[in-house]
Amino acid sequence: MSRNSNLEKVRVNFELTPALKESLVSLQERTNSQSITEVFRRALALLDMVTEHHEKGGHLILRHKDGQEEKVRLIY
């Protein structure tokens, strides 16, 4: 992801279903994001980090409260 993202801005418009918009609003609230744009930025940063890690041979593991681990399959 570009480190100079704050220097230049480009407007992008999306058409979303009402359910997807509600999911974004829910994520905005749960992550204390100031805007849906911030939700997108965070999501893209996370996807960038995870795919880069995966491309280098790494894996994404979720650890549940009970200690059980689950390998996350990436689909792209």
N, CA and C atoms as an extended XYZ file, in Angstrom:
228
Properties=species:S:1:pos:R:3:atomname:S:1:resname:S:1:resid:I:1 pbc="F F F"
N         0.847       -1.168        0.000 N   MET     1
C         0.000        0.000        0.000 CA  MET     1
C         0.890        1.228        0.000 C   MET     1
N         0.487        2.243       -0.689 N   SER     2
C         1.301        3.448       -0.835 CA  SER     2
C         1.447        4.186        0.487 C   SER     2
N         2.665        4.543        0.828 N   ARG     3
C         2.932        5.295        2.055 CA  ARG     3
C         2.557        6.763        1.876 C   ARG     3
N         2.375        7.240        0.618 N   ASN     4
C         2.051        8.633        0.341 CA  ASN     4
C         0.557        8.835        0.136 C   ASN     4
N        -0.272        7.967        0.706 N   SER     5
C        -1.709        8.015        0.455 CA  SER     5
C        -2.358        9.304        0.947 C   SER     5
N        -1.745       10.002        1.901 N   ASN     6
C        -2.335       11.240        2.406 CA  ASN     6
C        -1.998       12.440        1.535 C   ASN     6
N        -1.076       12.299        0.598 N   LEU     7
C        -0.655       13.425       -0.226 CA  LEU     7
C        -1.640       13.722       -1.345 C   LEU     7
N        -2.195       12.685       -1.925 N   GLU     8
C        -3.094       12.852       -3.071 CA  GLU     8
C        -4.335       12.020       -2.825 C   GLU     8
N        -5.489       12.574       -3.129 N   LYS     9
C        -6.739       11.844       -2.916 CA  LYS     9
C        -7.486       11.698       -4.236 C   LYS     9
N        -8.143       10.559       -4.363 N   VAL    10
C        -8.947       10.250       -5.535 CA  VAL    10
C       -10.309        9.773       -5.040 C   VAL    10
N       -11.364       10.283       -5.624 N   ARG    11
C       -12.714        9.873       -5.217 CA  ARG    11
C       -13.100        8.603       -5.972 C   ARG    11
N       -13.659        7.642       -5.218 N   VAL    12
C       -14.141        6.388       -5.785 CA  VAL    12
C       -15.569        6.194       -5.291 C   VAL    12
N       -16.470        5.842       -6.179 N   ASN    13
C       -17.869        5.620       -5.822 CA  ASN    13
C       -18.194        4.135       -5.946 C   ASN    13
N       -18.944        3.613       -4.988 N   PHE    14
C       -19.355        2.213       -4.991 CA  PHE    14
C       -20.871        2.127       -4.913 C   PHE    14
N       -21.428        1.127       -5.566 N   GLU    15
C       -22.839        0.802       -5.382 CA  GLU    15
C       -22.876       -0.407       -4.467 C   GLU    15
N       -23.581       -0.282       -3.349 N   LEU    16
C       -23.644       -1.331       -2.347 CA  LEU    16
C       -25.079       -1.749       -2.100 C   LEU    16
N       -25.245       -2.995       -1.709 N   THR    17
C       -26.564       -3.430       -1.261 CA  THR    17
C       -26.801       -2.824        0.125 C   THR    17
N       -28.056       -2.673        0.519 N   PRO    18
C       -28.331       -2.162        1.865 CA  PRO    18
C       -27.669       -3.020        2.952 C   PRO    18
N       -27.626       -4.330        2.770 N   ALA    19
C       -27.014       -5.218        3.771 CA  ALA    19
C       -25.516       -4.956        3.898 C   ALA    19
N       -24.843       -4.739        2.779 N   LEU    20
C       -23.415       -4.458        2.824 CA  LEU    20
C       -23.142       -3.109        3.485 C   LEU    20
N       -23.987       -2.128        3.188 N   LYS    21
C       -23.822       -0.817        3.833 CA  LYS    21
C       -24.001       -0.947        5.339 C   LYS    21
N       -24.980       -1.730        5.771 N   GLU    22
C       -25.184       -1.937        7.206 CA  GLU    22
C       -23.991       -2.642        7.841 C   GLU    22
N       -23.382       -3.566        7.110 N   SER    23
C       -22.173       -4.234        7.610 CA  SER    23
C       -21.044       -3.237        7.789 C   SER    23
N       -20.906       -2.321        6.845 N   LEU    24
C       -19.867       -1.294        6.940 CA  LEU    24
C       -20.123       -0.361        8.120 C   LEU    24
N       -21.369        0.030        8.311 N   VAL    25
C       -21.714        0.899        9.431 CA  VAL    25
C       -21.446        0.166       10.752 C   VAL    25
N       -21.790       -1.107       10.817 N   SER    26
C       -21.531       -1.902       12.010 CA  SER    26
C       -20.028       -1.981       12.296 C   SER    26
N       -19.231       -2.231       11.261 N   LEU    27
C       -17.776       -2.259       11.424 CA  LEU    27
C       -17.247       -0.907       11.866 C   LEU    27
N       -17.818        0.146       11.328 N   GLN    28
C       -17.403        1.498       11.719 CA  GLN    28
C       -17.617        1.688       13.218 C   GLN    28
N       -18.767        1.281       13.705 N   GLU    29
C       -19.081        1.430       15.127 CA  GLU    29
C       -18.203        0.517       15.983 C   GLU    29
N       -18.049       -0.755       15.583 N   ARG    30
C       -17.288       -1.723       16.381 CA  ARG    30
C       -15.805       -1.406       16.423 C   ARG    30
N       -15.289       -0.713       15.409 N   THR    31
C       -13.862       -0.386       15.360 CA  THR    31
C       -13.599        1.065       15.754 C   THR    31
N       -14.639        1.766       16.149 N   ASN    32
C       -14.513        3.184       16.521 CA  ASN    32
C       -13.869        4.012       15.413 C   ASN    32
N       -14.192        3.687       14.174 N   SER    33
C       -13.677        4.442       13.029 CA  SER    33
C       -14.479        5.725       12.862 C   SER    33
N       -13.808        6.776       12.409 N   GLN    34
C       -14.487        8.053       12.225 CA  GLN    34
C       -15.383        8.063       10.994 C   GLN    34
N       -15.100        7.176       10.021 N   SER    35
C       -15.878        7.167        8.780 CA  SER    35
C       -15.817        5.791        8.136 C   SER    35
N       -16.712        5.575        7.182 N   ILE    36
C       -16.667        4.334        6.400 CA  ILE    36
C       -15.393        4.310        5.566 C   ILE    36
N       -14.921        5.464        5.132 N   THR    37
C       -13.647        5.532        4.402 CA  THR    37
C       -12.516        4.976        5.256 C   THR    37
N       -12.518        5.295        6.540 N   GLU    38
C       -11.490        4.765        7.441 CA  GLU    38
C       -11.603        3.247        7.566 C   GLU    38
N       -12.830        2.730        7.561 N   VAL    39
C       -13.044        1.277        7.593 CA  VAL    39
C       -12.394        0.650        6.365 C   VAL    39
N       -12.616        1.237        5.190 N   PHE    40
C       -11.997        0.732        3.962 CA  PHE    40
C       -10.477        0.789        4.046 C   PHE    40
N        -9.934        1.899        4.532 N   ARG    41
C        -8.472        2.025        4.646 CA  ARG    41
C        -7.897        0.946        5.548 C   ARG    41
N        -8.531        0.740        6.696 N   ARG    42
C        -8.061       -0.285        7.629 CA  ARG    42
C        -8.169       -1.681        7.017 C   ARG    42
N        -9.287       -1.941        6.351 N   ALA    43
C        -9.490       -3.250        5.741 CA  ALA    43
C        -8.454       -3.507        4.645 C   ALA    43
N        -8.168       -2.496        3.842 N   LEU    44
C        -7.161       -2.654        2.793 CA  LEU    44
C        -5.771       -2.848        3.378 C   LEU    44
N        -5.457       -2.142        4.445 N   ALA    45
C        -4.153       -2.304        5.091 CA  ALA    45
C        -4.011       -3.724        5.646 C   ALA    45
N        -5.071       -4.233        6.258 N   LEU    46
C        -5.041       -5.587        6.792 CA  LEU    46
C        -4.900       -6.615        5.672 C   LEU    46
N        -5.683       -6.467        4.604 N   LEU    47
C        -5.590       -7.382        3.470 CA  LEU    47
C        -4.206       -7.338        2.849 C   LEU    47
N        -3.630       -6.152        2.726 N   ASP    48
C        -2.288       -6.007        2.175 CA  ASP    48
C        -1.277       -6.749        3.054 C   ASP    48
N        -1.356       -6.566        4.362 N   MET    49
C        -0.430       -7.219        5.288 CA  MET    49
C        -0.566       -8.742        5.230 C   MET    49
N        -1.796       -9.227        5.237 N   VAL    50
C        -2.040      -10.667        5.255 CA  VAL    50
C        -1.605      -11.316        3.941 C   VAL    50
N        -1.939      -10.708        2.802 N   THR    51
C        -1.549      -11.311        1.522 CA  THR    51
C        -0.037      -11.285        1.340 C   THR    51
N         0.621      -10.214        1.787 N   GLU    52
C         2.085      -10.162        1.694 CA  GLU    52
C         2.705      -11.265        2.548 C   GLU    52
N         2.184      -11.454        3.747 N   HIS    53
C         2.674      -12.507        4.645 CA  HIS    53
C         2.460      -13.882        4.004 C   HIS    53
N         1.287      -14.086        3.416 N   HIS    54
C         0.948      -15.359        2.774 CA  HIS    54
C         1.845      -15.624        1.567 C   HIS    54
N         2.111      -14.580        0.778 N   GLU    55
C         2.976      -14.731       -0.397 CA  GLU    55
C         4.390      -15.144       -0.007 C   GLU    55
N         4.805      -14.813        1.209 N   LYS    56
C         6.135      -15.174        1.704 CA  LYS    56
C         6.131      -16.529        2.407 C   LYS    56
N         5.019      -17.247        2.291 N   GLY    57
C         4.939      -18.591        2.865 CA  GLY    57
C         4.329      -18.653        4.251 C   GLY    57
N         3.872      -17.543        4.774 N   GLY    58
C         3.279      -17.523        6.108 CA  GLY    58
C         1.835      -17.975        6.103 C   GLY    58
N         1.284      -18.139        7.294 N   HIS    59
C        -0.108      -18.556        7.464 CA  HIS    59
C        -0.786      -17.633        8.467 C   HIS    59
N        -2.088      -17.532        8.343 N   LEU    60
C        -2.891      -16.756        9.281 CA  LEU    60
C        -3.611      -17.741       10.192 C   LEU    60
N        -3.333      -17.639       11.488 N   ILE    61
C        -3.906      -18.555       12.467 CA  ILE    61
C        -4.753      -17.758       13.460 C   ILE    61
N        -5.977      -18.212       13.676 N   LEU    62
C        -6.844      -17.622       14.700 CA  LEU    62
C        -6.781      -18.520       15.930 C   LEU    62
N        -6.609      -17.921       17.098 N   ARG    63
C        -6.609      -18.683       18.342 CA  ARG    63
C        -7.866      -18.308       19.120 C   ARG    63
N        -8.685      -19.312       19.406 N   HIS    64
C        -9.931      -19.120       20.129 CA  HIS    64
C        -9.672      -19.028       21.633 C   HIS    64
N       -10.659      -18.584       22.374 N   LYS    65
C       -10.537      -18.455       23.829 CA  LYS    65
C       -10.083      -19.750       24.489 C   LYS    65
N       -10.559      -20.875       23.964 N   ASP    66
C       -10.230      -22.170       24.564 CA  ASP    66
C        -8.849      -22.683       24.140 C   ASP    66
N        -8.117      -21.884       23.365 N   GLY    67
C        -6.782      -22.273       22.933 CA  GLY    67
C        -6.749      -23.006       21.599 C   GLY    67
N        -7.913      -23.376       21.101 N   GLN    68
C        -7.971      -24.062       19.808 CA  GLN    68
C        -7.518      -23.106       18.723 C   GLN    68
N        -6.720      -23.620       17.780 N   GLU    69
C        -6.228      -22.789       16.680 CA  GLU    69
C        -6.864      -23.221       15.378 C   GLU    69
N        -7.094      -22.228       14.526 N   GLU    70
C        -7.750      -22.456       13.239 CA  GLU    70
C        -6.970      -21.722       12.158 C   GLU    70
N        -6.528      -22.457       11.139 N   LYS    71
C        -5.816      -21.858       10.026 CA  LYS    71
C        -6.835      -21.216        9.081 C   LYS    71
N        -6.620      -19.955        8.749 N   VAL    72
C        -7.537      -19.229        7.881 CA  VAL    72
C        -7.110      -19.444        6.429 C   VAL    72
N        -8.056      -19.857        5.611 N   ARG    73
C        -7.780      -20.024        4.179 CA  ARG    73
C        -8.030      -18.704        3.479 C   ARG    73
N        -7.056      -18.280        2.716 N   LEU    74
C        -7.205      -17.023        1.972 CA  LEU    74
C        -7.709      -17.335        0.583 C   LEU    74
N        -8.728      -16.600        0.182 N   ILE    75
C        -9.332      -16.780       -1.140 CA  ILE    75
C        -9.160      -15.483       -1.903 C   ILE    75
N        -8.375      -15.529       -2.966 N   TYR    76
C        -8.205      -14.365       -3.826 CA  TYR    76
C        -7.733      -14.776       -5.180 C   TYR    76
